[in-house]
Amino acid sequence: MSTIVSSEWLAGHIIDHETKDVMAPSELIIVDCRFMLGQPNAGREAYTQGHIPGAVYLDLEQDLSGPIKEHGGRHPLPDLGAFTLMLGKIGIDDTAKVVAYDDQGGAMASRFWWMLHFLGHTHVYILDGGFSQWKAAGYPTDNLIQPIYTRPDPRERSFKPRVQSHLLVSVNDVKARLGNADTILIDSREERRYLGLEEPIDKVAGHIPGAINAFWKESLNDKGQWKTSDEQAERFKQLPKDKELIVYCGSGVTASPNFVALKEAGFDNVKLYAGSWSDWISYEENPVATGEE
């Protein structure tokens, strides 16, 4: 089954098509990940105004990231113990299927998708087109707040993490691979930021030496939906399948859609530099490149 699921697929799992009523969920957990960079309350406010029935809200900066420190980037990974406990509280265990969505082209949902994969839970999917396309298709919404996922059995579940350390690299890992012909660094930011022509967020412009550029929004078509697996494979056809691929962006969030796209395209050895550019430049001694590679 593909990582990407349609609104029709999700509706078929939560709506009784004879009565048109939303069914009580059993092993399906829906997670609303909407968030707007620079407007930290916008996602939660949007969730309050309306969301897919039964969805629980997780905030990028409050739930999917840890405290900002000197190093680690703008969106460091959260404490895994606390995050694991939270997953259990919203009903996620080994049996659960999880669907994540946002309204930012899948960037935030991909972050959550990657985090679950990192903890060994692979039954997680991303809603194609996000909330806007769900709503535009005429599927139901509600504004019932779900602090803890409500199910026929409301007890908390126990999520048992199985950390997949091979999916993650640190700043030292990246430094050790500079110039290594068996590793390809992929910068997921817009081209002008990659080239060092502008930097609206971080203190230093440019990219990690040797990195190539593949803007994450190229994972989507002109309708804002995810490209097919074949289209993703065509997008990355210049990349060899036998190399280690490391994706990064500004803070480790929008690199996640490229991670998803590469996996959809059939690449197996893909890793995320979670700290990304904002972590890289926090070390003054780290080299910086500009222009084309």
N, C-alpha and C positions, 0 to 999 in steps of 0.2 A: 504494500500500500504506500502511496506517495505521502510525503510529509505535508503536502498542501491539500486541504479539503474544501469543498465548495459549500456555499450557503445551503444549497439543496440537500447535500449530504448531512449537514448538521441539523437542518430542520427535520429531516427524516428520522433523526435519532432522538429528537426532543418533542416532536409534535405528533399527536394522534391525527392522522389525516381524515379520519371519519368524523370525529367530533370537532376538529380544528383546535383542540385544547392542548396546552403544554403539558406533557406527561411528567410525572415525578421522575427525576433522574435516578439511575441506579449506580452504574459504574462510570458515568461520564461527568467529568469536571470541566466546566467552562471558565476560563480566566480572561478577564478584561485587563489589557495591559496598556490602555491608551495613556499617552504622556506627550507633552510638548516641551521640548528644550527651551529654556528661557521663560516658560510659563508653568511652573511646577504644580500649580493647583488645577490647571485646565483639565487634565485627564480625569481626576477624581470628580470634578464638577460635572464633566460630561457623563460619567458613569451614574452620578446621582440623578441627572436629568433623564437618562434612559439607557438601557443596556439589553443585551440578549438575556431572555428569562433564565434565572438561576445562576447567572455569572457572578463570580466573586472578583473584586478588584484588587490588583496588586500594583503598587506604585514603583516606578523605576528607581527612584532615589531613596524611598523609604523601605522598600521590601526586596528589591532586586539588586541593591548596591549597599556597600558598607560605608563607614565614615571616611571622608577624605583626609589623607595624611600627606606628609611631605612627598612620599613616593607612592606609586600605585595607580595614579591617574585620577581622572575626574569621576569615574564610576567604577571604583574597585569592587570586586566580588564581595558579597556579604559574608559574615561568619557562617560557615557551613552548618554548624550545629543549630544555630537559631533558625536558619533557613529550612533545615530539615524538619524541625518541630513545626514550623509554620505550614509546611506542605501537608503534614498529618492533620493539622487543624482544619484545613480547607477540604479535607476528604481524599487526599491523594495517598494511595498505597500502591503495592505492586500490581494490583488488579485493575486500577483505574486507567481509563483512557482520558486524555487531557486534550482539550482544544483551546488554543490561545488566539486572541485577536487584538488588534489595535486599530487605529485610523491613520497610521503613519507609514503605510506601505509595507507593514510587517516587520519594521525594525525592532520595536519593543517586544512584539510577540516572539521574534526570532531569538532575542536575548533570553527570554524565559525558556524557549525550546532548547537552546544550547545548555542552559543551566541544568535542566532536567536530564539531558543526555550526559552531561558531565557527572551527574550523580547516579547514572546507570539506569534511568527510566526512559525507555525508548518509545513507549506508547503515547507519544505527544505529537500534536499536529497543529498546523497554522491555518486559520480561516482565510481563504482567498478573498481579497477585496476588502476585508475588515468590516467594521460595524456599518459604515456608510452604505456599502453595497448590500449588506444584509437588510438594512432598513429600506433601501431603494427597491429591493425585490419584493417588498410587502410582507416580510416575515415579522412576527410579533416582537415587541419590546416591552419592558416594564421598568419601573423605577424602585422596585423593592430592594433595599440594601441587604446584602448578604455578608455579614461580618464573619460567619462561619457557615460553610456550605450546608444547606438543609437537605436531608435525604430521609428516606423511610427509616433508615438506621442512623440517627443523628450523632452517634458516638464518634469521637475523634478516631482517625485511622493512624496506623503506625507506618511511617515511611522509612524504609531501610536503605540508606545510601550505599552505593557501590561505586566509589569514586573512580572515574576513568581519567587518570592523570595524564594519559597520552594525548588528550584533547587540548591541553593547556600548556603554554610556554611562558616563561618569565623573561624579564629584561636581560638577565644573564644568559638565558638560553639563546635569545636572539643575538646578543653580542657574540656569543661563541660560534654562531652560524654565519656571520657576515663573511661574504666571499666564498661560501661553501656552494659548490656547483650542484649539490644534491638537495638544496633548499631554495625555495622561491618565496620571497616575501611579497604579499599582495596588499597594497594600500587601498582601502575601500572608500576614501573620501573623494570629494569633487576634485576634478583635475586641477583647478587653479590652486587649491590648497596643497595638493600633492606637488605641484611644480614650485611652490613657495612664492607664488605671485600675490597671494593674500592669505591672511589667517585671522578670521573673525573671532575665534574663541581662545586659542592657546597663545602663549607668549612668544613662541618661536615658529617661524614658517619653514616649510620644507618637508622632507620625508626621510625615512631610514635609508641609508645608502644601500643601493642594489635593488630596492623595491620597485615593482611595476605597479601601475595604476589600473584599477578596475572599479569604477564607481558603483556602489551597492545598488543604486536605483536602476541600473541596467539589468537587474534581476527581474524587473517588471516590464510588462508591455504598456502600450499607450493607453490602455484602459485601467491601469493601476492594478492589474492582476499578475500573478506570478507566471513567468514563462514556463513552458513545458520542459520536461527533462531533456528532450531532444534539443530544444532551443537553448537551454543552459549549456548543454554539451557543445553546441556550435559557438556559443559565446566564449567558452574557455578552450576552444580547440587547439590553441597554440601552446597550451600547457601540457607537459608530459605527465602521464599517469603514474610514472614510477618515482616522481620526486616528492619530497616533503613540502607541503604548502602551508604557509603561516599567514593568516589574515589578521589585519589590524585596521584601525580607523583612528578617530580622535580619542575615544575613551573606552573602546571595546564593545560599544552597543551596535553601531551600524556596520561593524564588521560581521556581525552574526548573520545577517541576510546573505552575505557572500559565502559564509560557512555552509548555510543551508543550500544555496544554489550549487556550490561545488559538490556537495553530497548528492544532490539530485542529478547532477551531471555525471555521476559515477566515479568521483575521486574518493579514495579511501583514506589517504594519509593527509588529513586536513587538521590543522591546529589553530587555536585562537591565542593571540597575544592580548590578554585581557586588559592590561594596563594601557596598551597602545601608545599613540603619539604623545599624549599628555603625561604618561609615565616616562617615556623615553627621554623627553626633554627636561625632566626633573633632575636628571644627572648631567651636570655641566660638561663632563668629559665625553659624553656620547657624541659621536659624529653626526652631522646633519648634511643632507644633500639637497640640492634644488635642481630644477630643470628636468629634462627627459633622461631616462636611463636606457 
